[in-house]
Amino acid sequence: MDPFVSTNKDEVQPQPPLREKVEKKPDEELKSRHAVTIRKSPSEVYTFFRDFKNFPLFIQNLIQVQVLSEHRSHWILQLKNEATVEWDIEIIQEIPDQLLAWRSVEGSEVETAGTIRFEKAPANRGTVVRLAMDYSLPGGKLTELTLLFTGEPPELVIMKNIKRLKAYLETGELPTIEGQPSSTSGSSLTH
């Protein structure tokens, strides 16, 4: 059970730390905790996040999220080797503009559970988004599988996607270096 989810709306729960933290268990299940401040209101961030069809806009290699019902969706992720991995999630707790909690349904290829909180940032500076997520992939050796299939460690992938969410919500686009000159090509822009 996620330590940041309560079945009682009024019960105060411990908050994840402000900085990202990753804990590895012996069975390679990972727990990630990340936080970011987004210059949008909690309502705006929650509304965008609650529409799962928006997720491919900021999650790298996420091909599609199909909404099956108000509380259930099907996810398809493209792996580096052109294979795909699919899973279904269900919403297990929801407080509009404040909290969304989910878990994968039994039989999914990816086991995941998590909570995302939307808190008004101090000094009216937007929303602090706090993510607490547990996840594991089939077959064990999660880190090696993720590196093999995505080229990056899982905690880095999650952190990048949270930063992509922030960029997309604040600017309406994702930063990219595609089409930009590179210093590794051997040419220089300054002479």
DRENPA-3360 file (N, C-alpha, C; in nm, 2 decimals, always signed):
BEGIN
1 = MDPFVSTN = +0.08/-0.12/+0.00/+0.00/+0.00/+0.00/+0.09/+0.12/+0.00 ~ +0.05/+0.23/-0.07/+0.12/+0.35/-0.09/+0.12/+0.43/+0.05 ~ +0.23/+0.47/+0.10/+0.23/+0.54/+0.23/+0.17/+0.68/+0.22 ~ +0.14/+0.73/+0.10/+0.09/+0.86/+0.08/-0.05/+0.86/+0.04 ~ -0.12/+0.75/+0.05/-0.26/+0.74/+0.02/-0.34/+0.70/+0.15 ~ -0.45/+0.77/+0.17/-0.53/+0.74/+0.28/-0.67/+0.71/+0.24 ~ -0.73/+0.62/+0.31/-0.87/+0.59/+0.28/-0.96/+0.70/+0.34 ~ -0.91/+0.78/+0.43/-0.98/+0.88/+0.50/-0.93/+1.02/+0.45;
9 = KDEVQPQP = -1.02/+1.09/+0.38/-0.99/+1.22/+0.32/-0.93/+1.32/+0.42 ~ -0.97/+1.31/+0.54/-0.93/+1.41/+0.64/-0.80/+1.37/+0.72 ~ -0.76/+1.25/+0.70/-0.64/+1.20/+0.77/-0.51/+1.26/+0.71 ~ -0.43/+1.32/+0.79/-0.30/+1.37/+0.75/-0.20/+1.26/+0.72 ~ -0.14/+1.26/+0.60/-0.05/+1.16/+0.56/+0.09/+1.22/+0.55 ~ +0.20/+1.14/+0.57/+0.33/+1.19/+0.56/+0.35/+1.23/+0.41 ~ +0.43/+1.33/+0.39/+0.46/+1.37/+0.25/+0.59/+1.32/+0.20 ~ +0.60/+1.29/+0.07/+0.73/+1.25/+0.02/+0.83/+1.37/+0.03;
17 = PLREKVEK = +0.96/+1.34/+0.03/+1.06/+1.45/+0.04/+1.06/+1.54/-0.08 ~ +1.11/+1.66/-0.07/+1.11/+1.75/-0.18/+1.20/+1.71/-0.30 ~ +1.31/+1.65/-0.26/+1.41/+1.60/-0.36/+1.37/+1.46/-0.40 ~ +1.41/+1.43/-0.53/+1.39/+1.29/-0.57/+1.47/+1.19/-0.49 ~ +1.41/+1.07/-0.47/+1.48/+0.97/-0.39/+1.44/+0.84/-0.45 ~ +1.53/+0.75/-0.46/+1.50/+0.61/-0.51/+1.55/+0.51/-0.42 ~ +1.46/+0.42/-0.38/+1.50/+0.31/-0.29/+1.49/+0.18/-0.37 ~ +1.59/+0.10/-0.36/+1.59/-0.03/-0.43/+1.57/-0.14/-0.32;
25 = KPDEELKS = +1.48/-0.23/-0.35/+1.46/-0.35/-0.27/+1.54/-0.46/-0.33 ~ +1.57/-0.57/-0.25/+1.64/-0.68/-0.31/+1.57/-0.74/-0.43 ~ +1.44/-0.74/-0.44/+1.37/-0.80/-0.56/+1.37/-0.71/-0.68 ~ +1.44/-0.59/-0.67/+1.44/-0.50/-0.78/+1.32/-0.42/-0.80 ~ +1.22/-0.43/-0.71/+1.11/-0.33/-0.72/+1.16/-0.20/-0.67 ~ +1.12/-0.09/-0.74/+1.17/+0.04/-0.71/+1.06/+0.13/-0.65 ~ +1.10/+0.22/-0.57/+1.02/+0.32/-0.51/+1.08/+0.45/-0.55 ~ +1.00/+0.54/-0.62/+1.05/+0.67/-0.66/+0.97/+0.78/-0.59;
33 = RHAVTIRK = +1.04/+0.88/-0.55/+0.97/+1.00/-0.50/+1.03/+1.12/-0.57 ~ +0.95/+1.20/-0.63/+0.99/+1.32/-0.70/+0.90/+1.43/-0.67 ~ +0.95/+1.56/-0.68/+0.86/+1.67/-0.66/+0.91/+1.78/-0.76 ~ +0.82/+1.86/-0.81/+0.85/+1.97/-0.90/+0.75/+2.08/-0.88 ~ +0.79/+2.20/-0.89/+0.69/+2.31/-0.89/+0.66/+2.36/-1.03 ~ +0.53/+2.37/-1.06/+0.49/+2.40/-1.19/+0.41/+2.54/-1.18 ~ +0.44/+2.63/-1.27/+0.38/+2.76/-1.26/+0.24/+2.76/-1.32 ~ +0.15/+2.68/-1.26/+0.01/+2.67/-1.30/-0.07/+2.64/-1.17;
41 = SPSEVYTF = -0.20/+2.67/-1.17/-0.27/+2.65/-1.05/-0.29/+2.50/-1.03 ~ -0.32/+2.45/-0.90/-0.34/+2.31/-0.88/-0.46/+2.26/-0.97 ~ -0.56/+2.34/-0.99/-0.67/+2.29/-1.07/-0.63/+2.27/-1.22 ~ -0.55/+2.36/-1.27/-0.50/+2.34/-1.41/-0.41/+2.22/-1.42 ~ -0.32/+2.20/-1.33/-0.23/+2.08/-1.34/-0.31/+1.95/-1.32 ~ -0.39/+1.95/-1.22/-0.48/+1.83/-1.19/-0.56/+1.80/-1.32 ~ -0.63/+1.89/-1.38/-0.71/+1.87/-1.49/-0.63/+1.81/-1.61 ~ -0.52/+1.87/-1.63/-0.43/+1.81/-1.74/-0.39/+1.67/-1.71;
49 = FRDFKNFP = -0.34/+1.65/-1.59/-0.29/+1.52/-1.55/-0.40/+1.41/-1.54 ~ -0.52/+1.45/-1.51/-0.63/+1.36/-1.49/-0.68/+1.30/-1.63 ~ -0.65/+1.38/-1.74/-0.69/+1.33/-1.87/-0.57/+1.25/-1.92 ~ -0.58/+1.12/-1.90/-0.46/+1.03/-1.93/-0.43/+1.03/-2.08 ~ -0.51/+1.08/-2.17/-0.48/+1.09/-2.31/-0.37/+1.20/-2.33 ~ -0.34/+1.28/-2.23/-0.24/+1.38/-2.24/-0.10/+1.32/-2.21 ~ -0.09/+1.20/-2.15/+0.04/+1.15/-2.11/+0.14/+1.13/-2.22 ~ +0.09/+1.08/-2.34/+0.19/+1.07/-2.45/+0.26/+1.20/-2.49;
57 = LFIQNLIQ = +0.20/+1.31/-2.45/+0.26/+1.44/-2.48/+0.39/+1.47/-2.40 ~ +0.40/+1.41/-2.29/+0.52/+1.43/-2.20/+0.59/+1.31/-2.16 ~ +0.54/+1.19/-2.17/+0.61/+1.07/-2.13/+0.68/+1.01/-2.25 ~ +0.81/+1.01/-2.25/+0.88/+0.95/-2.36/+0.85/+0.81/-2.39 ~ +0.83/+0.78/-2.52/+0.80/+0.64/-2.56/+0.67/+0.58/-2.53 ~ +0.58/+0.66/-2.46/+0.44/+0.62/-2.44/+0.37/+0.64/-2.57 ~ +0.32/+0.53/-2.63/+0.25/+0.54/-2.75/+0.11/+0.58/-2.74 ~ +0.04/+0.52/-2.64/-0.10/+0.55/-2.63/-0.15/+0.51/-2.49;
65 = VQVLSEHR = -0.25/+0.59/-2.44/-0.33/+0.56/-2.32/-0.47/+0.56/-2.37 ~ -0.53/+0.44/-2.36/-0.67/+0.43/-2.39/-0.76/+0.43/-2.26 ~ -0.85/+0.53/-2.26/-0.93/+0.54/-2.14/-1.05/+0.43/-2.16 ~ -1.05/+0.34/-2.06/-1.15/+0.23/-2.07/-1.28/+0.27/-1.99 ~ -1.26/+0.34/-1.89/-1.38/+0.39/-1.80/-1.33/+0.51/-1.72 ~ -1.41/+0.56/-1.64/-1.38/+0.68/-1.56/-1.26/+0.65/-1.46 ~ -1.24/+0.52/-1.43/-1.14/+0.48/-1.33/-1.04/+0.38/-1.38 ~ -1.04/+0.35/-1.51/-0.95/+0.24/-1.57/-0.90/+0.29/-1.70;
73 = SHWILQLK = -0.77/+0.25/-1.73/-0.71/+0.29/-1.86/-0.61/+0.18/-1.90 ~ -0.58/+0.17/-2.03/-0.48/+0.08/-2.08/-0.37/+0.16/-2.14 ~ -0.24/+0.12/-2.11/-0.12/+0.19/-2.14/-0.03/+0.11/-2.23 ~ +0.03/+0.17/-2.34/+0.12/+0.10/-2.43/+0.25/+0.18/-2.44 ~ +0.36/+0.12/-2.40/+0.49/+0.19/-2.41/+0.58/+0.12/-2.51 ~ +0.65/+0.20/-2.59/+0.74/+0.15/-2.69/+0.88/+0.13/-2.63 ~ +0.94/+0.01/-2.64/+1.07/-0.01/-2.59/+1.17/+0.02/-2.69 ~ +1.30/+0.03/-2.65/+1.41/+0.06/-2.74/+1.42/-0.04/-2.86;
81 = NEATVEWD = +1.39/-0.17/-2.83/+1.40/-0.27/-2.93/+1.28/-0.29/-3.02 ~ +1.19/-0.19/-3.02/+1.07/-0.19/-3.10/+0.96/-0.28/-3.04 ~ +0.99/-0.35/-2.93/+0.88/-0.42/-2.87/+0.80/-0.33/-2.79 ~ +0.68/-0.37/-2.74/+0.60/-0.29/-2.66/+0.56/-0.36/-2.53 ~ +0.53/-0.28/-2.43/+0.48/-0.34/-2.30/+0.35/-0.27/-2.27 ~ +0.25/-0.35/-2.22/+0.12/-0.30/-2.20/+0.07/-0.33/-2.06 ~ -0.01/-0.24/-2.00/-0.07/-0.27/-1.87/-0.19/-0.18/-1.85 ~ -0.27/-0.22/-1.76/-0.39/-0.15/-1.72/-0.38/-0.09/-1.58;
89 = IEIIQEIP = -0.43/+0.03/-1.56/-0.43/+0.08/-1.43/-0.57/+0.12/-1.39 ~ -0.59/+0.13/-1.26/-0.72/+0.17/-1.20/-0.69/+0.28/-1.10 ~ -0.78/+0.38/-1.10/-0.78/+0.49/-1.00/-0.83/+0.43/-0.87 ~ -0.76/+0.44/-0.76/-0.80/+0.39/-0.63/-0.84/+0.50/-0.53 ~ -0.80/+0.62/-0.56/-0.84/+0.73/-0.48/-0.82/+0.86/-0.56 ~ -0.92/+0.95/-0.54/-0.92/+1.07/-0.61/-0.98/+1.18/-0.53 ~ -0.91/+1.29/-0.52/-0.96/+1.41/-0.45/-0.93/+1.52/-0.56 ~ -1.04/+1.57/-0.63/-1.02/+1.67/-0.73/-0.93/+1.79/-0.69;
97 = DQLLAWRS = -0.84/+1.82/-0.78/-0.74/+1.93/-0.76/-0.64/+1.91/-0.65 ~ -0.64/+1.79/-0.59/-0.55/+1.76/-0.48/-0.47/+1.63/-0.49 ~ -0.53/+1.52/-0.53/-0.47/+1.39/-0.52/-0.53/+1.29/-0.62 ~ -0.44/+1.21/-0.68/-0.48/+1.10/-0.76/-0.39/+0.98/-0.73 ~ -0.45/+0.87/-0.70/-0.38/+0.75/-0.67/-0.42/+0.63/-0.76 ~ -0.33/+0.55/-0.80/-0.36/+0.44/-0.89/-0.28/+0.32/-0.86 ~ -0.32/+0.21/-0.93/-0.24/+0.08/-0.92/-0.27/+0.01/-1.05 ~ -0.17/-0.08/-1.09/-0.20/-0.16/-1.20/-0.29/-0.27/-1.16;
105 = VEGSEVET = -0.37/-0.32/-1.26/-0.47/-0.43/-1.23/-0.39/-0.56/-1.24 ~ -0.45/-0.66/-1.17/-0.39/-0.79/-1.17/-0.37/-0.85/-1.31 ~ -0.25/-0.91/-1.34/-0.23/-0.96/-1.47/-0.16/-0.87/-1.56 ~ -0.13/-0.74/-1.52/-0.06/-0.65/-1.61/+0.08/-0.68/-1.62 ~ +0.14/-0.65/-1.74/+0.29/-0.68/-1.76/+0.37/-0.59/-1.67 ~ +0.33/-0.47/-1.63/+0.40/-0.38/-1.55/+0.32/-0.37/-1.42 ~ +0.39/-0.39/-1.31/+0.32/-0.36/-1.18/+0.36/-0.22/-1.13 ~ +0.26/-0.14/-1.10/+0.28/-0.01/-1.06/+0.17/+0.04/-0.96;
113 = AGTIRFEK = +0.21/+0.12/-0.88/+0.11/+0.19/-0.79/+0.17/+0.32/-0.75 ~ +0.09/+0.42/-0.74/+0.14/+0.55/-0.71/+0.04/+0.65/-0.67 ~ +0.09/+0.77/-0.62/+0.01/+0.88/-0.58/+0.08/+1.00/-0.63 ~ -0.01/+1.09/-0.68/+0.04/+1.23/-0.72/-0.04/+1.33/-0.65 ~ +0.03/+1.42/-0.58/-0.04/+1.53/-0.50/-0.02/+1.66/-0.57 ~ -0.12/+1.74/-0.57/-0.12/+1.88/-0.63/-0.14/+1.98/-0.51 ~ -0.03/+2.05/-0.47/-0.04/+2.14/-0.36/-0.01/+2.28/-0.40 ~ -0.08/+2.38/-0.35/-0.06/+2.52/-0.38/+0.08/+2.55/-0.33;
121 = APANRGTV = +0.16/+2.61/-0.42/+0.30/+2.64/-0.39/+0.30/+2.77/-0.30 ~ +0.40/+2.79/-0.22/+0.41/+2.91/-0.14/+0.42/+3.04/-0.23 ~ +0.37/+3.15/-0.17/+0.38/+3.28/-0.24/+0.31/+3.28/-0.38 ~ +0.21/+3.20/-0.39/+0.13/+3.19/-0.51/+0.21/+3.17/-0.64 ~ +0.31/+3.07/-0.63/+0.40/+3.04/-0.74/+0.37/+2.92/-0.81 ~ +0.24/+2.88/-0.81/+0.20/+2.76/-0.89/+0.16/+2.65/-0.80 ~ +0.20/+2.53/-0.84/+0.17/+2.40/-0.78/+0.29/+2.32/-0.76 ~ +0.30/+2.27/-0.63/+0.40/+2.17/-0.61/+0.34/+2.03/-0.64;
129 = VRLAMDYS = +0.40/+1.96/-0.73/+0.35/+1.83/-0.77/+0.44/+1.73/-0.71 ~ +0.39/+1.64/-0.63/+0.46/+1.54/-0.55/+0.42/+1.40/-0.61 ~ +0.52/+1.32/-0.66/+0.49/+1.19/-0.71/+0.56/+1.09/-0.62 ~ +0.48/+0.99/-0.58/+0.53/+0.87/-0.51/+0.49/+0.75/-0.59 ~ +0.58/+0.67/-0.64/+0.55/+0.56/-0.73/+0.63/+0.44/-0.70 ~ +0.57/+0.32/-0.70/+0.63/+0.19/-0.68/+0.61/+0.12/-0.82 ~ +0.71/+0.05/-0.87/+0.70/-0.01/-0.99/+0.80/-0.13/-1.01 ~ +0.76/-0.22/-1.09/+0.85/-0.33/-1.13/+0.81/-0.39/-1.26;
137 = LPGGKLTE = +0.90/-0.44/-1.34/+0.88/-0.50/-1.47/+0.88/-0.65/-1.46 ~ +0.82/-0.72/-1.55/+0.83/-0.87/-1.54/+0.97/-0.92/-1.56 ~ +1.00/-1.04/-1.50/+1.13/-1.10/-1.53/+1.24/-1.07/-1.44 ~ +1.22/-0.98/-1.34/+1.32/-0.94/-1.25/+1.43/-0.85/-1.31 ~ +1.53/-0.82/-1.24/+1.64/-0.73/-1.28/+1.59/-0.61/-1.35 ~ +1.50/-0.54/-1.28/+1.44/-0.42/-1.34/+1.54/-0.32/-1.40 ~ +1.64/-0.28/-1.32/+1.73/-0.18/-1.37/+1.80/-0.22/-1.50 ~ +1.84/-0.35/-1.51/+1.91/-0.40/-1.63/+1.81/-0.40/-1.75;
145 = LTLLFTGE = +1.69/-0.44/-1.72/+1.59/-0.44/-1.83/+1.56/-0.30/-1.88 ~ +1.54/-0.21/-1.79/+1.51/-0.07/-1.83/+1.63/-0.01/-1.91 ~ +1.75/-0.04/-1.86/+1.86/+0.01/-1.93/+1.87/-0.05/-2.07 ~ +1.85/-0.18/-2.08/+1.85/-0.24/-2.21/+1.74/-0.19/-2.31 ~ +1.62/-0.17/-2.26/+1.51/-0.14/-2.34/+1.49/+0.01/-2.37 ~ +1.53/+0.10/-2.27/+1.52/+0.24/-2.29/+1.65/+0.31/-2.30 ~ +1.76/+0.25/-2.26/+1.89/+0.31/-2.26/+1.92/+0.40/-2.14 ~ +1.83/+0.41/-2.04/+1.84/+0.49/-1.93/+1.79/+0.42/-1.80;
153 = PPELVIMK = +1.85/+0.45/-1.69/+1.80/+0.39/-1.56/+1.66/+0.44/-1.53 ~ +1.58/+0.35/-1.47/+1.43/+0.39/-1.45/+1.41/+0.52/-1.37 ~ +1.49/+0.54/-1.27/+1.47/+0.67/-1.19/+1.50/+0.79/-1.28 ~ +1.59/+0.78/-1.37/+1.62/+0.89/-1.46/+1.51/+0.92/-1.56 ~ +1.45/+0.81/-1.61/+1.33/+0.82/-1.70/+1.22/+0.89/-1.63 ~ +1.19/+0.85/-1.51/+1.08/+0.91/-1.43/+1.11/+1.06/-1.41 ~ +1.23/+1.09/-1.36/+1.26/+1.23/-1.34/+1.25/+1.31/-1.47 ~ +1.30/+1.26/-1.58/+1.29/+1.34/-1.70/+1.15/+1.36/-1.74;
161 = NIKRLKAY = +1.06/+1.26/-1.72/+0.92/+1.28/-1.76/+0.85/+1.38/-1.67 ~ +0.89/+1.39/-1.55/+0.83/+1.49/-1.46/+0.87/+1.63/-1.50 ~ +1.00/+1.64/-1.54/+1.05/+1.77/-1.59/+0.98/+1.80/-1.73 ~ +0.95/+1.70/-1.81/+0.88/+1.72/-1.94/+0.74/+1.77/-1.91 ~ +0.68/+1.72/-1.81/+0.54/+1.76/-1.77/+0.55/+1.91/-1.73 ~ +0.64/+1.95/-1.65/+0.66/+2.09/-1.61/+0.68/+2.18/-1.74 ~ +0.77/+2.14/-1.82/+0.80/+2.22/-1.94/+0.67/+2.23/-2.03 ~ +0.60/+2.12/-2.05/+0.49/+2.12/-2.14/+0.38/+2.21/-2.08;
169 = LETGELPT = +0.35/+2.20/-1.95/+0.24/+2.28/-1.89/+0.28/+2.43/-1.88 ~ +0.41/+2.46/-1.86/+0.45/+2.60/-1.85/+0.46/+2.67/-1.99 ~ +0.50/+2.59/-2.09/+0.53/+2.66/-2.22/+0.44/+2.61/-2.33 ~ +0.38/+2.50/-2.32/+0.30/+2.44/-2.42/+0.38/+2.36/-2.52 ~ +0.51/+2.34/-2.49/+0.59/+2.26/-2.58/+0.70/+2.20/-2.50 ~ +0.77/+2.10/-2.56/+0.89/+2.03/-2.49/+1.02/+2.08/-2.55 ~ +1.11/+2.11/-2.47/+1.24/+2.15/-2.52/+1.31/+2.04/-2.59 ~ +1.38/+2.07/-2.70/+1.45/+1.97/-2.78/+1.58/+2.03/-2.84;
177 = IEGQPSST = +1.67/+1.94/-2.86/+1.79/+1.98/-2.93/+1.79/+1.93/-3.08 ~ +1.68/+1.87/-3.12/+1.67/+1.82/-3.26/+1.69/+1.93/-3.35 ~ +1.77/+1.92/-3.46/+1.79/+2.02/-3.56/+1.88/+2.13/-3.51 ~ +1.94/+2.12/-3.40/+2.03/+2.22/-3.35/+2.18/+2.17/-3.37 ~ +2.26/+2.27/-3.40/+2.41/+2.23/-3.41/+2.46/+2.17/-3.29 ~ +2.55/+2.08/-3.30/+2.61/+2.01/-3.19/+2.76/+2.03/-3.19 ~ +2.82/+2.05/-3.07/+2.96/+2.07/-3.06/+3.04/+1.93/-3.08 ~ +2.96/+1.82/-3.08/+3.03/+1.69/-3.10/+3.05/+1.66/-3.25;
185 = SGSSLTH = +3.00/+1.74/-3.34/+3.01/+1.71/-3.48/+3.15/+1.76/-3.53 ~ +3.22/+1.83/-3.45/+3.36/+1.87/-3.50/+3.36/+2.01/-3.56 ~ +3.24/+2.07/-3.59/+3.23/+2.20/-3.64/+3.21/+2.30/-3.53 ~ +3.24/+2.42/-3.55/+3.23/+2.53/-3.45/+3.15/+2.64/-3.51 ~ +3.06/+2.70/-3.43/+2.98/+2.81/-3.47/+3.06/+2.94/-3.46 ~ +3.17/+2.94/-3.38/+3.25/+3.06/-3.36/+3.38/+3.04/-3.43 ~ +3.43/+3.14/-3.50/+3.55/+3.13/-3.57/+3.65/+3.23/-3.52;
% end
